[in-house]
Amino acid sequence: MFFMVVLVIFNFIIPLSVFAIGDGNIDSGGGDMGSGTSENKWSSGYDGVRITVVRASDHAIVSTPIDFTNKSPTNVRLHFGKTSKISYNNGITLSPSTTSYSFVNPGQEMPRIVSTNGSNNIEAIKKYFCSEYTIKRISDITGMNYDILINGEYKLLLEPIAYYTFQGVMIATTATEAAMYDEKLSGGLRSKMVSLSHKNLPLAMFLELGDLGYHAWSGSTSTPASNSDIKNYLGLGIVRFKEKAEEPIVSTYDYEYRVNTEVITSIMVGGGQSDPDNPTYVSFNIGGRTYDVGNVYYPRGDSQLAWVKWTTPSTEQNMTIYVNVDGPGGTAKSTINIKIIDLDKNPPPNPVANDRNDSFSYASIPRREENTNANWSIWSPWWYSYWVWHSTGEDSGYWCDHGWWEFDLEQYSARLSADMRIMNDNKNPTGNGSSFKSGYGINQLVNASISSNQSSAITYPQNAISYFPEFCYETYWRVLDRMTSGSSPKFEFKKNNYSTYKNRTHFSPIWMSDGAYTVNTWLIDAWTPVGMLSMNLTDSLTIRGNLWQDWHIAPLKP
Amino acid sequence: MKVFNDRSKKWLVVASGLLICAVLVFMISSKFQKEPVEEVALPNGENTINDVIAEKNNEINIDNGNLEKIDDDTIGNAEKENEGKVEASEKEINVPPIKVPDTGNNKNGVDKGTNQTIQVDVKKPKEPTKEELTDPTKKPDGEKVEEPPKNIDHDKVEKPEEPPKKKDEPQGGDKKDGKIFVPGFGWIDDVGEGEGTKVDGDGDINKQIGDMN
């Protein structure tokens, strides 16, 4: 289910002041929608919606996004092209467009998208974007056949847009772009236009149930959101056709880790201002051991992710991490529920020569969670000296520093890459290049690599699990051995107890029919402050014949 | 009585010479003799590796100034046998903390042990000297003061709303040579006037095709 909210409460709590500069320019008392000057302002109604057609099965973008608006914002001088939230979340960086801003004015006007006066317009917005009229216009512009567009294989990703003047420049941003631009400016956008850029624009649309890989928003709907929350949860709506929303991921734990694994656990800290003179300390109590985390800083009104790196125990269990925050900050999450699992309990059984599986049919390779990029930011304080002269006499006095802490928002990222290869086992007498006979063994080599500009905030890839077609990529699997450690580890099968030579091999079943034999390996446990990096890998060999063909019965020579 | 005849004397001298030579040969050769070698068991590869890991842990613990018990799980079974030796050697080691030179680009926090940080330590600038603090011709940060500084009472200092902008600093929206100045990105190409397209056509605005619930 999709849900749109336009917020009211804030405007009721704080008296609304209207400055006379700029049409409809609103300031709720703190430089919110714009500081009431011509440099920073937003006029009500200057909004729009970016529409992207997305394939439901793999979340691929299948159309160039289009911007609908009722206005004519031809004076936009800074925009970031037609880039969707999905593309940004996949690692696209924010970059000014070098072409003029283009937009679409629908004949039937859109309802108000971004709130100013708190009026709730949800039903009108839903009705508009689900209507035959609007879907047909999207079909016309994108060139997608209307019947194909609504056959259930595609969904529409909607993102609210605002057109506003910032620092004297007219700009157009979605909520995601506003958050990324604010990070670029180290909080400069938020400090001038918080109610628009970090409240009414991102909260104009969000999901009530998870879909397209995005989770539902369960946070505050009455206070400005953090850049991280905006990028991950806010400023999006989804129109679907026929099919129900993807089943939401409901879990009773916050993190799932593997045993004996170095991991990272994070929480968001906010409230007041945390700086070196008044620092916030975060303590994580994990299994009776307390980890203190320091140098957690942020400016007033903002927040900062704090994390701890630790190693999970060697046995499966559920754990609770208790979080304590000292100093000016606080956290909304004082307990973190952890599930620790041991995947190395389900290797394939011993294959035998008379195995049969007459009812076997191939299964498609499942889409396991994959995330190859992570981006996080750290508020880095620095002292701004403000020297003032205090006289102590006619020709005497001294300089006194009345400075303060300024903050830069430093950007960090991590990227995971990997490839895998399966090949004939060297004890296979008839294996030939990329083909082999069923019943023989194969070897595997996974090469992984992780890079980051803050190595202390990541862990290297530590686990890889291989799934096989004969088990429909479930039922049984193999946890691979990490052959080399470091930032570029290699993985291979563990030594097979059923192998005569104890080779690192997996035996294909003898009943496997001719054709592609594809192994799926899930590379996991490269942790960052914003979650785990993982990759789905596949490689194939071709089965031609079976092991029985290498044997024949003949009379003994006399 | 003639005890030694010439012949006997001759043999006595030769024999003495041979004896001295023999003693010298023995003494010289003993200098080059090798010490007896006792057979010792060479450590296998696994032990060697585990020792390296243990040393690494020692380093970390020492660096943090907090000797911690080494976690069995991270060391491996083979190392458990050596645990007693390792812990004993920990207590004897007295190595000063290893200081990594600050290159100015280090963005890493501390990610080991129970005292971690998410970024490098931040410190205020060094305190100026007394001479710098009392020099009315320039501020302690080196900025020259052209006129005698104006006195402001300590409790009447107000923080300026915006740090004063430097002269000639471009403002957002400034245009020059086909470019426009925007905050955060500096001078970018002026993209010029935008363009809208009006679209309309058939389709019932009241007929619901999609679902947003």
Interface residues (C-beta under 8 A of the other chain):
Chain A: M1 F2 M4 E39 T69 S72 P73 T74 N75 V76 R77 L78 H79 P96 S97 T98 T99 S100 Y101 S102 F103 V104 N105 P106 G107 Q108 K126 K127 Y128 F129 C130 S131 E132 Y133 T134 I135 K136 R137 D140 I141 I150 L156 F166 Q167 G168 V169 I171 Y181 K184 L185 G188 G237 I238 V239 R240 F241 N260 P276 R289 T290 Y291 D292 V293 G294 N295 V296 Y297 Q304 L305 A306 W307 V308 K309 T311 P313 S314 I378 S380 P381 W382 W383 Y384 S385 Y386 W387 V388 W389 H390 S391 D395 S396 G397 Y398 W399 C400 D401 H402 W404 E410 Y412 N453 Q454 S455 S456 A457 P529
Chain B: D71 D73 T74 K107 N108 G109 V110 D111 K112 T114 N115 Q116 T117 I118 Q119 V120 D121 V122 K123 K124 P125 P128 E132 L133 T134 D135 P136 K139 P140 D141 E143 P149 K150 N151 I152 D153 H154 V157 K159 P160 P163 Q171 G172 G173 D174 I180 V182 P183 G184 F185 I188 D189 D190 V191 G192 E193 G194 E195 G196 T197 K198 V199 D200 G201 D202 G203 D204 I205 N206 K207 Q208 I209 G210 D211 M212 N213
